[in-house]
Amino acid sequence: MHACFLDTRPADAIPIIPVTEQDFSNDSNGWLSRQEPLRARWLTTTGFKAKPGSYCLIPNADGTLNAVVTGAASGGDLWAGGALPTQLPAGSYYLDADWETSAREQFAVGWGLGAYRFTRYKSAPDIEAKLAIDPACDAAAIDSQVASAYLVRDLINTAAEDMMPEHLAEAIVTVAKDFGATVTQIVGNDLLAKNYPTVHTVGRASRNAPRLIDLRWGNAEHPKVTLVGKGVCFDSGGLDIKPASGMRMMKKDMGGAAHALGVARMVMQSELPVSLRLLVPAVENAVSGESFRPGDVITSRKGITIEVDNTDAEGRLILCDALAEGRSEAPEVMIDFATLTGAARVALGTDLPAMFTNSDAMANGLLSAAETAQDPVWRMPLHKPYRTMLDSKVADIANAASAPFGGAITAALFLQEFVEDGTDWAHFDIMAWNRSTQPGRPEGGEAMGMRAVYAYLQQRYGAA
């Protein structure tokens, strides 16, 4: 269990009391009116209003800490305790709320996510505020969500020089060893020999060899679930080079791979009864004499010819061969994650992942799971008439649209060309980054939609 948690509650543990702004009011029926006089006076004197993300330390008469009151957006708010681990004094704490067990678990997850620190290059103070997990809660499930989110954040936050394809592969191998999974890799020119031409094409300009990383876990007799993650470890844009402002954060362009690995980790830790496969095409989109060019035509693994309209639309190129390989085993479910388009961010902002799927039932299941996990996603349309914007005069399809409209949709339609009917498929176009710090969500790499996808798989396939 992570160091920010305690598995038993010490006798001197301090209560954390969440209250919504609506319930807090000081009228005759409000929460404040029902509190002991010292607590009520202190909250009134300090001007506490129970706004989400705020908190107030309540002293005893002798100056010791009596309680912590924290603002919650709603009963069972995941983020009600998200800011507290880094703000509270050292000590032991517990949730004092009339919440269902699932809501108590969510509070603990939010606490754990708020305790995150990225310390690879710069030290940070230890978290000395510890939350005692309610005995009724599933401590292992809480820890799994927190540890998997930490993994995703760490991978994304790592500088590109230390997170090239070989390093990403090492991270996947490390997780695989923890859960008895197997990993194989196809590297460099072997990608051509084994017919992964788009992965090779995008990655061939870099001194860091491209590769396809293939993790397998579980009983082969169980339903097949395949996860695919975009692993562009740095994206210069290729010959269609990005400006400096657009290139600055491109260490996060392997965020899709990190998310897929995070889901895989949760599946394996919970021993979900599925036959799991994780495919990560990992490349650096660099510039050299080996760079692929606008106007080049690539024959993909599936045999579909692709005209390169823009070398900065590289993510969909590496994904298409991985999706074709994943679909070759006819899994029941195939889900990909990718930091794919700026258009998705224009449409939905930076905090809300765009979800595309070929199955209404899967969409409903994912949206329901996202609500339960308090990990929001938003369904976007696979609007077929826009497919004509990907038409090419010299190949079966172009890798970028002919018009600057609906870019997230046309990217998803491109990927759908490589997913045959018969598999429930979902594509997540994600930011994978917090632009500013919010309770439980520090600025930097972030898991978005990961917990929702795991909750969906858990609902669909049940426990072992």
C-alpha angles and dihedrals in degrees: 000000000000117000092245090068135070122205093210131038115243117223091246095050114138120231122241110208117196118202132173122235090242094053094043098070118127097233123118093277099037126114092245092058090059096055127100112269098253093051093045093049092048094050091047093046093050092048095238112173101175093244111170111272094023126108140181130209112224115207130209119233089264093054098256120127113273103175146332119237114199132187116243129194089218142341105294094020109176092211099045089105099027096107096041106080092066096038107043125087118257111283147088121293139181136193112257104192138117092241131140117257093256090055091049088053090051091052090053091049090052090049091051093048089050091055092061119127128178104215106161094110104014131034122237133194116271118257104250099175109090127195119215110222114231108249090232091060126091098247093184092055091048092050092047093055093047095045093048092050089049089052092052093047093047093051093049095044094052115104114257093243087063096040105053121139093279092051093047088052090052090053091052092048090051092054091045092055091053091060105029096255125147126233130198127181136202108203138190118326091002085077088069093045091052095042106255095129100157093054090050094045095054094044103038096091093064128085084223104082117236118238146177112232115203121190123184129187140161140032112325089217092063123088112288117246119180125193123194125192131190107238105189097152092192129000119204089168090248116240088341083064122198121238116252092261091054093046098048097089099032092117082084094061089098088061092110091059090049091052094049090050090049091054090046090052092053092047092051096043092052091044091230108193097248137111099242128203125179120193120189120178102201123195145142112232097217137161122246141115087288095058119127115241141225106264095032116131120219126193105219128216090263091053095251111136116228127200112211106231094166129012089209089068088072100126094071089049095059091040095054094065091044091049091048090052092045092051091050089078092050098233119193090231132024121180127179131192124201141163084224116148142020085211091072089055091049090051100043107012126241100293101053120072118219114233125199123182140168092218127070090198091053091047091053091047093049093047091049091048091048091054092048092048093043086232103126126212131169127219116234125191128260087216103193098201088067089064089086089069087070094054116126128200093215105031142032093262142355122233094229133037125259092231131046095238132103092006096167090050095049090048090053091047089053091054092046089063087071097048114079125209117273098058124088101232132187128182122200119201103197141179094213090195138089110220091199138011119271129169107298092358114085120194110275138045115009141184108234120182093356096112090043092055092047091049088052092051090047091051092047099045105023128211126315 
